[in-house]
Amino acid sequence: GEAGPVCVKLYNKLRAIQYGDEPDTHNWVTIVE
């Protein structure tokens, strides 16, 4: 089956935060060099 609409929305939001397309307002992402 396919992911439901809520799961897809959460996934897209998380990916946007990880890639810097959305602001990380909770400081979830740590840049590792």
C-alpha positions as semicolon CSV with decimal commas, in nm:
position;residue;x (nm);y (nm);z (nm)
1;G;0,000;0,000;0,000
2;E;0,087;0,365;-0,003
3;A;0,150;0,600;0,285
4;G;-0,152;0,795;0,407
5;P;-0,186;1,172;0,369
6;V;-0,075;1,253;0,725
7;C;0,237;1,036;0,695
8;V;0,326;1,196;0,361
9;K;0,280;1,546;0,508
10;L;0,505;1,465;0,806
11;Y;0,768;1,310;0,580
12;N;0,771;1,610;0,347
13;K;0,800;1,854;0,638
14;L;1,088;1,660;0,794
15;R;1,275;1,641;0,464
16;A;1,226;2,015;0,410
17;I;1,377;2,086;0,753
18;Q;1,667;1,847;0,689
19;Y;1,747;2,008;0,355
20;G;1,713;2,365;0,483
21;D;1,401;2,446;0,282
22;E;1,201;2,505;0,603
23;P;1,326;2,678;0,920
24;D;1,440;2,452;1,205
25;T;1,255;2,637;1,481
26;H;1,326;2,367;1,744
27;N;1,698;2,317;1,664
28;W;1,643;1,952;1,569
29;V;1,913;1,947;1,302
30;T;2,281;1,952;1,393
31;I;2,530;2,012;1,114
32;V;2,817;1,764;1,127
33;E;3,134;1,847;0,938
